[in-house]
Amino acid sequence: MYYTNDLEIKPCRGDCSCMRTTGKCFQEDDMNWLLPKVEDANILVLASPLYCDGVTGPMKMFMDRLVPVIHLTMEIRDGHLRHPARKDMNLEKIVLVSNCGFWEIDNFDPIVAHIKAFSKNINAEYVGELLRPHGHFFRAMLENDMSVNDVIESARQAGCQLVENGKMSSETIANVSRPLMSRDAFLQMANQNLLSDQNQE
Ligand SMILES: Cc1cc2nc3c(=O)[nH]c(=O)nc-3n(C[C@H](O)[C@H](O)[C@H](O)COP(=O)(O)O)c2cc1C
C-alpha cells in the first residue's frame, strides 16, 4: 500500500517520449520504483477520497504518470481507437475505493465513470468499486464503536473475493455502501456540527 500524498510524484510534462520509445519518464522521482511495481501487479487498487467530484490531486498525478505502460501507436480495441499495452505488463484489473462527504451514492458517478474510462485506456479490466458515502460520519461511528464493523468486514470480504474469484459480489459491494442513517438525520446532524464549529470561531 502506497500513499500518493507521501510520495514525490511530479506532474506529467506531456513530453510523451515514455510512450513513444523508452517506456520510462525522463523525470527522476518516486515513480522510478513505483511504476515497475504497477507493471508487475495483477490488480491495481486506486483509493482516493472524492475531491470536487474526482480523485485527489496527488492521485491524478500518479494516474497521469502511468501512461508509460501504454505505447503511443494506436489500435482498434472493442470498436474504439486506443493505445496498445506494452507487452511486458502484467496489470489485468483495476478497482476503485472511495469515500465522500455527502450522503447520496450518486456523488460517486463522475469518479466511477473516470476510472472506468481510464481502465479501458490503459488496457485493464475495470472490476468494480467500494464506495463509502457520508464517510465523515462513518469514521466518527467507527471510532465510537457504533455497529459499523460489518462495513469494514464487507470491504475485507470484497478483497478476498477479488483475489480468489477475480470479482467482488454485488451484495458485498452494496453492504460497504449501506446507508448509516437516513438522509434527514444526516442533514440535521451535519448542520448541527457545522453550526457549533462556526459558533466556536
Ligand atoms: C477539497 C475537497 C473537495 C471535496 N469534494 C467533495 C465532493 O465533491 N463530494 C463529496 O461528497 N465530498 C467531497 N469532499 C468531502 C470528502 O470526500 C470527505 O470528507 C471524505 O470523507 C474525506 O476523506 P478522508 O476522511 O479519508 O480524508 C471534499 C473534501 C475536500 C477537502
PDBQT file of the ligand as one rigid body, heavy atoms in Angstrom, charges set to zero:
ROOT
HETATM    1  C1  LIG A 301     -11.194  19.731  -1.416  1.00  0.00    +0.000 C 
HETATM    2  C2  LIG A 301     -12.334  18.815  -1.062  1.00  0.00    +0.000 A 
HETATM    3  C3  LIG A 301     -13.273  18.518  -2.005  1.00  0.00    +0.000 A 
HETATM    4  C4  LIG A 301     -14.338  17.652  -1.693  1.00  0.00    +0.000 A 
HETATM    5  N1  LIG A 301     -15.250  17.367  -2.653  1.00  0.00    +0.000 NA
HETATM    6  C5  LIG A 301     -16.286  16.549  -2.358  1.00  0.00    +0.000 A 
HETATM    7  C6  LIG A 301     -17.278  16.249  -3.337  1.00  0.00    +0.000 A 
HETATM    8  O1  LIG A 301     -17.210  16.691  -4.484  1.00  0.00    +0.000 OA
HETATM    9  N2  LIG A 301     -18.327  15.467  -2.976  1.00  0.00    +0.000 N 
HETATM   10  C7  LIG A 301     -18.431  14.935  -1.721  1.00  0.00    +0.000 A 
HETATM   11  O2  LIG A 301     -19.393  14.215  -1.437  1.00  0.00    +0.000 OA
HETATM   12  N3  LIG A 301     -17.484  15.170  -0.765  1.00  0.00    +0.000 NA
HETATM   13  C8  LIG A 301     -16.423  15.967  -1.065  1.00  0.00    +0.000 A 
HETATM   14  N4  LIG A 301     -15.466  16.216  -0.113  1.00  0.00    +0.000 N 
HETATM   15  C9  LIG A 301     -15.548  15.550   1.211  1.00  0.00    +0.000 C 
HETATM   16  C10 LIG A 301     -14.586  14.338   1.309  1.00  0.00    +0.000 C 
HETATM   17  O3  LIG A 301     -14.763  13.431   0.236  1.00  0.00    +0.000 OA
HETATM   18  C11 LIG A 301     -14.866  13.613   2.623  1.00  0.00    +0.000 C 
HETATM   19  O4  LIG A 301     -14.669  14.496   3.699  1.00  0.00    +0.000 OA
HETATM   20  C12 LIG A 301     -14.016  12.387   2.817  1.00  0.00    +0.000 C 
HETATM   21  O5  LIG A 301     -14.514  11.659   3.925  1.00  0.00    +0.000 OA
HETATM   22  C13 LIG A 301     -12.563  12.717   3.098  1.00  0.00    +0.000 C 
HETATM   23  O6  LIG A 301     -11.836  11.526   3.224  1.00  0.00    +0.000 OA
HETATM   24  P1  LIG A 301     -10.789  11.273   4.409  1.00  0.00    +0.000 P 
HETATM   25  O7  LIG A 301     -11.607  11.334   5.665  1.00  0.00    +0.000 OA
HETATM   26  O8  LIG A 301     -10.248   9.938   4.086  1.00  0.00    +0.000 OA
HETATM   27  O9  LIG A 301      -9.777  12.386   4.317  1.00  0.00    +0.000 OA
HETATM   28  C14 LIG A 301     -14.412  17.086  -0.398  1.00  0.00    +0.000 A 
HETATM   29  C15 LIG A 301     -13.444  17.405   0.567  1.00  0.00    +0.000 A 
HETATM   30  C16 LIG A 301     -12.411  18.251   0.257  1.00  0.00    +0.000 A 
HETATM   31  C17 LIG A 301     -11.380  18.566   1.306  1.00  0.00    +0.000 C 
ENDROOT
TORSDOF 0
